[in-house]
Amino acid sequence: MKVYGIKTCGSVKKALKFFKDKGIEYEFIDLKKTPVTCEKIDEWISKVGVDVLFNKRGTKYRQLKLKELNLDENGKREWLCKENLLIKRPVIELDNGEVIVGFDEEKYKEIWG
């Protein structure tokens, strides 16, 4: 499976620690070093929806003053393509094609035990 995020993100740190503690192998993709394409973002949106993927709580969202723009789904998608740090993290791609966004320990326990 692949885990997308940034090393300094608290949620990403929790997720990686969870996987490490459980002995679960993963490939980590750092969004700062390897930005994802619009195609990848569209793929994720098709699986989880733009509102799940779009992070309204992050520093980048506040810095860009995006709240004032009242973005629709298209606007959010465009910003996600332009600015990967607006992606809610971590994004986990399972080998079966499923996509999980964010850190939710209870959900992780359901999936990985």
N, CA and C atoms as a LAMMPS dump frame, in Angstrom:
ITEM: TIMESTEP
0
ITEM: NUMBER OF ATOMS
339
ITEM: BOX BOUNDS ff ff ff
-5.0000000000000000e+02 5.0000000000000000e+02
-5.0000000000000000e+02 5.0000000000000000e+02
-5.0000000000000000e+02 5.0000000000000000e+02
ITEM: ATOMS id mol type element x y z
1 1 1 N 0.84 -1.188 0
2 1 2 C 0 0 0
3 1 3 C 0.875 1.238 0
4 2 1 N 0.285 2.347 -0.404
5 2 2 C 1.014 3.61 -0.455
6 2 3 C 0.395 4.584 0.526
7 3 1 N 1.251 5.319 1.222
8 3 2 C 0.808 6.343 2.154
9 3 3 C 1.354 7.678 1.654
10 4 1 N 0.442 8.608 1.345
11 4 2 C 0.827 9.942 0.877
12 4 3 C 0.679 10.922 2.03
13 5 1 N 1.674 11.799 2.192
14 5 2 C 1.594 12.791 3.254
15 5 3 C 2.858 13.617 3.326
16 6 1 N 3.034 14.313 4.444
17 6 2 C 4.294 15.012 4.704
18 6 3 C 4.768 14.594 6.09
19 7 1 N 6.083 14.498 6.212
20 7 2 C 6.671 13.952 7.443
21 7 3 C 6.346 14.756 8.705
22 8 1 N 6.096 16.053 8.551
23 8 2 C 5.866 16.907 9.72
24 8 3 C 4.409 16.921 10.174
25 9 1 N 3.517 16.293 9.425
26 9 2 C 2.081 16.297 9.741
27 9 3 C 1.784 15.336 10.896
28 10 1 N 1.08 15.828 11.904
29 10 2 C 0.741 15.016 13.067
30 10 3 C -0.054 13.77 12.722
31 11 1 N -1.043 13.903 11.852
32 11 2 C -1.87 12.752 11.47
33 11 3 C -1.049 11.707 10.724
34 12 1 N -0.139 12.175 9.884
35 12 2 C 0.727 11.253 9.136
36 12 3 C 1.639 10.514 10.112
37 13 1 N 2.205 11.242 11.07
38 13 2 C 3.076 10.606 12.068
39 13 3 C 2.33 9.512 12.821
40 14 1 N 1.086 9.791 13.223
41 14 2 C 0.279 8.798 13.949
42 14 3 C 0.027 7.572 13.076
43 15 1 N -0.307 7.811 11.807
44 15 2 C -0.594 6.7 10.891
45 15 3 C 0.655 5.842 10.692
46 16 1 N 1.784 6.472 10.455
47 16 2 C 3.018 5.712 10.22
48 16 3 C 3.425 4.929 11.463
49 17 1 N 3.224 5.52 12.64
50 17 2 C 3.53 4.817 13.886
51 17 3 C 2.603 3.608 14.035
52 18 1 N 1.329 3.785 13.713
53 18 2 C 0.364 2.688 13.774
54 18 3 C 0.839 1.53 12.893
55 19 1 N 1.216 1.839 11.651
56 19 2 C 1.652 0.786 10.724
57 19 3 C 2.944 0.129 11.2
58 20 1 N 3.852 0.952 11.71
59 20 2 C 5.13 0.414 12.199
60 20 3 C 4.887 -0.525 13.381
61 21 1 N 4.054 -0.075 14.322
62 21 2 C 3.76 -0.894 15.51
63 21 3 C 3.097 -2.218 15.139
64 22 1 N 2.318 -2.204 14.053
65 22 2 C 1.605 -3.421 13.611
66 22 3 C 2.447 -4.251 12.638
67 23 1 N 3.62 -3.744 12.269
68 23 2 C 4.467 -4.468 11.325
69 23 3 C 3.892 -4.48 9.909
70 24 1 N 3.164 -3.433 9.561
71 24 2 C 2.532 -3.35 8.242
72 24 3 C 3.456 -2.587 7.296
73 25 1 N 3.736 -3.214 6.164
74 25 2 C 4.617 -2.582 5.184
75 25 3 C 3.847 -1.557 4.356
76 26 1 N 4.531 -0.461 4.032
77 26 2 C 3.924 0.592 3.214
78 26 3 C 5.028 1.328 2.48
79 27 1 N 4.619 2.013 1.419
80 27 2 C 5.527 2.903 0.7
81 27 3 C 5.08 4.321 1.028
82 28 1 N 6.001 5.164 1.514
83 28 2 C 5.653 6.533 1.875
84 28 3 C 5.995 7.476 0.728
85 29 1 N 5.041 8.288 0.319
86 29 2 C 5.257 9.295 -0.714
87 29 3 C 5.098 10.662 -0.072
88 30 1 N 6.187 11.414 -0.033
89 30 2 C 6.205 12.748 0.566
90 30 3 C 5.677 13.756 -0.46
91 31 1 N 4.537 14.37 -0.143
92 31 2 C 3.894 15.296 -1.08
93 31 3 C 4.74 16.545 -1.349
94 32 1 N 5.67 16.862 -0.448
95 32 2 C 6.528 18.028 -0.685
96 32 3 C 7.59 17.693 -1.731
97 33 1 N 8.062 16.437 -1.723
98 33 2 C 9.119 16.026 -2.658
99 33 3 C 8.545 15.483 -3.956
100 34 1 N 7.383 14.834 -3.858
101 34 2 C 6.757 14.201 -5.023
102 34 3 C 5.283 14.597 -5.087
103 35 1 N 5.008 15.787 -5.608
104 35 2 C 3.605 16.223 -5.693
105 35 3 C 2.794 15.269 -6.569
106 36 1 N 1.527 15.106 -6.225
107 36 2 C 0.668 14.25 -7.036
108 36 3 C 0.029 15.068 -8.163
109 37 1 N -0.33 14.374 -9.218
110 37 2 C -0.899 15.016 -10.399
111 37 3 C -2.4 15.226 -10.228
112 38 1 N -2.957 16.031 -11.127
113 38 2 C -4.407 16.232 -11.159
114 38 3 C -5.113 14.905 -11.433
115 39 1 N -4.51 14.047 -12.255
116 39 2 C -5.107 12.748 -12.552
117 39 3 C -5.255 11.93 -11.278
118 40 1 N -4.22 11.942 -10.437
119 40 2 C -4.249 11.19 -9.175
120 40 3 C -5.32 11.789 -8.258
121 41 1 N -5.385 13.104 -8.196
122 41 2 C -6.39 13.776 -7.366
123 41 3 C -7.798 13.425 -7.849
124 42 1 N -8 13.413 -9.173
125 42 2 C -9.303 13.025 -9.719
126 42 3 C -9.659 11.593 -9.35
127 43 1 N -8.665 10.722 -9.379
128 43 2 C -8.887 9.317 -9.005
129 43 3 C -9.352 9.239 -7.544
130 44 1 N -8.667 9.968 -6.663
131 44 2 C -9.049 9.975 -5.247
132 44 3 C -10.442 10.571 -5.061
133 45 1 N -10.721 11.687 -5.746
134 45 2 C -12.03 12.332 -5.63
135 45 3 C -13.135 11.367 -6.055
136 46 1 N -12.877 10.59 -7.099
137 46 2 C -13.897 9.648 -7.582
138 46 3 C -14.193 8.568 -6.536
139 47 1 N -13.234 8.332 -5.639
140 47 2 C -13.423 7.285 -4.625
141 47 3 C -13.927 7.811 -3.285
142 48 1 N -13.507 9.01 -2.896
143 48 2 C -13.877 9.51 -1.56
144 48 3 C -14.649 10.833 -1.574
145 49 1 N -14.641 11.526 -2.722
146 49 2 C -15.309 12.823 -2.803
147 49 3 C -14.358 13.968 -2.473
148 50 1 N -14.602 15.11 -3.078
149 50 2 C -13.695 16.252 -2.924
150 50 3 C -13.716 16.8 -1.499
151 51 1 N -14.859 16.751 -0.833
152 51 2 C -14.937 17.325 0.514
153 51 3 C -14.139 16.526 1.537
154 52 1 N -14.016 15.234 1.31
155 52 2 C -13.211 14.399 2.21
156 52 3 C -11.724 14.696 1.992
157 53 1 N -11.355 14.91 0.737
158 53 2 C -9.953 15.098 0.379
159 53 3 C -9.433 16.504 0.692
160 54 1 N -10.339 17.489 0.681
161 54 2 C -9.945 18.896 0.824
162 54 3 C -9.829 19.257 2.304
163 55 1 N -8.642 19.684 2.709
164 55 2 C -8.381 19.981 4.115
165 55 3 C -8.671 21.444 4.434
166 56 1 N -9.742 21.657 5.195
167 56 2 C -10.104 23.03 5.591
168 56 3 C -9.481 23.418 6.919
169 57 1 N -8.769 22.495 7.562
170 57 2 C -8.233 22.802 8.887
171 57 3 C -6.747 23.164 8.868
172 58 1 N -6.118 23.015 7.713
173 58 2 C -4.67 23.187 7.661
174 58 3 C -4.204 24.628 7.575
175 59 1 N -2.918 24.788 7.82
176 59 2 C -2.266 26.095 7.76
177 59 3 C -2.383 26.689 6.359
178 60 1 N -2.174 25.852 5.346
179 60 2 C -2.181 26.326 3.962
180 60 3 C -3.55 26.928 3.607
181 61 1 N -4.615 26.288 4.056
182 61 2 C -5.981 26.78 3.795
183 61 3 C -6.144 28.188 4.382
184 62 1 N -5.647 28.379 5.593
185 62 2 C -5.749 29.691 6.241
186 62 3 C -4.846 30.715 5.548
187 63 1 N -3.613 30.29 5.209
188 63 2 C -2.676 31.207 4.551
189 63 3 C -3.248 31.744 3.243
190 64 1 N -3.894 30.863 2.496
191 64 2 C -4.429 31.247 1.185
192 64 3 C -5.788 31.948 1.285
193 65 1 N -6.323 32.03 2.52
194 65 2 C -7.62 32.672 2.766
195 65 3 C -8.721 32.084 1.875
196 66 1 N -8.729 30.762 1.753
197 66 2 C -9.68 30.108 0.85
198 66 3 C -11.105 30.117 1.385
199 67 1 N -11.262 30.271 2.689
200 67 2 C -12.614 30.301 3.254
201 67 3 C -13.427 31.425 2.629
202 68 1 N -12.765 32.544 2.39
203 68 2 C -13.438 33.721 1.835
204 68 3 C -13.939 33.484 0.414
205 69 1 N -13.386 32.501 -0.281
206 69 2 C -13.752 32.254 -1.675
207 69 3 C -15.007 31.396 -1.824
208 70 1 N -15.459 30.773 -0.719
209 70 2 C -16.628 29.878 -0.792
210 70 3 C -16.552 28.941 -2
211 71 1 N -15.509 28.147 -2.04
212 71 2 C -15.241 27.288 -3.193
213 71 3 C -16.309 26.213 -3.389
214 72 1 N -16.662 25.977 -4.645
215 72 2 C -17.525 24.842 -4.961
216 72 3 C -16.616 23.628 -5.204
217 73 1 N -17.211 22.505 -5.579
218 73 2 C -16.403 21.288 -5.756
219 73 3 C -15.327 21.476 -6.814
220 74 1 N -15.672 22.155 -7.896
221 74 2 C -14.702 22.401 -8.961
222 74 3 C -13.545 23.271 -8.476
223 75 1 N -13.889 24.308 -7.723
224 75 2 C -12.871 25.196 -7.178
225 75 3 C -11.934 24.461 -6.23
226 76 1 N -12.506 23.601 -5.399
227 76 2 C -11.679 22.815 -4.471
228 76 3 C -10.734 21.904 -5.236
229 77 1 N -11.256 21.258 -6.288
230 77 2 C -10.427 20.366 -7.099
231 77 3 C -9.259 21.149 -7.709
232 78 1 N -9.552 22.33 -8.26
233 78 2 C -8.496 23.143 -8.88
234 78 3 C -7.419 23.497 -7.866
235 79 1 N -7.82 23.864 -6.651
236 79 2 C -6.853 24.204 -5.618
237 79 3 C -6.045 22.985 -5.189
238 80 1 N -6.676 21.822 -5.104
239 80 2 C -5.947 20.607 -4.757
240 80 3 C -4.866 20.314 -5.795
241 81 1 N -5.181 20.541 -7.052
242 81 2 C -4.204 20.323 -8.129
243 81 3 C -3.042 21.314 -8.032
244 82 1 N -3.371 22.565 -7.714
245 82 2 C -2.345 23.62 -7.633
246 82 3 C -1.506 23.498 -6.375
247 83 1 N -2.143 23.081 -5.282
248 83 2 C -1.492 23.136 -3.967
249 83 3 C -1.734 21.831 -3.206
250 84 1 N -0.794 20.888 -3.359
251 84 2 C -0.928 19.57 -2.73
252 84 3 C -1.054 19.621 -1.212
253 85 1 N -0.585 20.692 -0.585
254 85 2 C -0.671 20.75 0.879
255 85 3 C -2.095 20.99 1.365
256 86 1 N -3.033 21.185 0.443
257 86 2 C -4.445 21.287 0.815
258 86 3 C -5.102 19.908 0.914
259 87 1 N -4.356 18.864 0.551
260 87 2 C -4.892 17.502 0.627
261 87 3 C -4.894 17.059 2.085
262 88 1 N -6.036 16.565 2.536
263 88 2 C -6.124 16.045 3.903
264 88 3 C -5.235 14.806 3.974
265 89 1 N -4.466 14.712 5.048
266 89 2 C -3.469 13.656 5.141
267 89 3 C -3.708 12.757 6.347
268 90 1 N -3.18 11.557 6.271
269 90 2 C -2.57 10.919 5.096
270 90 3 C -3.636 10.418 4.133
271 91 1 N -3.217 10.203 2.888
272 91 2 C -4.052 9.504 1.918
273 91 3 C -3.415 8.127 1.75
274 92 1 N -4.205 7.097 1.976
275 92 2 C -3.691 5.732 1.903
276 92 3 C -4.377 5.016 0.748
277 93 1 N -3.546 4.506 -0.148
278 93 2 C -4.053 3.701 -1.253
279 93 3 C -3.781 2.238 -0.918
280 94 1 N -4.846 1.477 -0.755
281 94 2 C -4.692 0.051 -0.491
282 94 3 C -4.461 -0.679 -1.807
283 95 1 N -3.879 -1.868 -1.702
284 95 2 C -3.596 -2.645 -2.909
285 95 3 C -4.86 -3.02 -3.67
286 96 1 N -6.006 -3.041 -2.982
287 96 2 C -7.278 -3.382 -3.647
288 96 3 C -7.92 -2.172 -4.33
289 97 1 N -7.233 -1.024 -4.299
290 97 2 C -7.744 0.17 -4.956
291 97 3 C -8.519 1.107 -4.048
292 98 1 N -8.83 0.64 -2.829
293 98 2 C -9.56 1.483 -1.879
294 98 3 C -8.672 2.64 -1.422
295 99 1 N -9.31 3.775 -1.13
296 99 2 C -8.587 4.963 -0.661
297 99 3 C -9.145 5.374 0.7
298 100 1 N -8.235 5.606 1.65
299 100 2 C -8.614 6.045 2.993
300 100 3 C -7.926 7.386 3.241
301 101 1 N -8.69 8.359 3.745
302 101 2 C -8.142 9.697 3.964
303 101 3 C -8.208 10.045 5.442
304 102 1 N -7.086 10.553 5.974
305 102 2 C -7.033 10.986 7.365
306 102 3 C -6.649 9.853 8.305
307 103 1 N -6.366 10.206 9.543
308 103 2 C -6.032 9.211 10.555
309 103 3 C -7.232 9.011 11.471
310 104 1 N -7.711 7.777 11.512
311 104 2 C -8.816 7.404 12.385
312 104 3 C -8.453 6.049 12.982
313 105 1 N -7.955 6.078 14.212
314 105 2 C -7.424 4.862 14.826
315 105 3 C -8.446 3.732 14.853
316 106 1 N -9.701 4.059 15.14
317 106 2 C -10.736 3.021 15.183
318 106 3 C -10.926 2.364 13.816
319 107 1 N -10.97 3.183 12.79
320 107 2 C -11.126 2.653 11.425
321 107 3 C -9.901 1.811 11.047
322 108 1 N -8.72 2.297 11.414
323 108 2 C -7.491 1.565 11.111
324 108 3 C -7.522 0.186 11.791
325 109 1 N -7.982 0.15 13.047
326 109 2 C -8.047 -1.125 13.776
327 109 3 C -9.01 -2.092 13.099
328 110 1 N -10.123 -1.556 12.567
329 110 2 C -11.085 -2.406 11.849
330 110 3 C -10.428 -3.043 10.643
331 111 1 N -9.607 -2.266 9.932
332 111 2 C -8.996 -2.749 8.691
333 111 3 C -7.772 -3.62 8.966
334 112 1 N -6.897 -3.15 9.846
335 112 2 C -5.616 -3.821 10.056
336 112 3 C -5.508 -4.57 11.387
337 113 1 N -6.547 -4.512 12.199
338 113 2 C -6.567 -5.271 13.442
339 113 3 C -5.806 -4.704 14.599
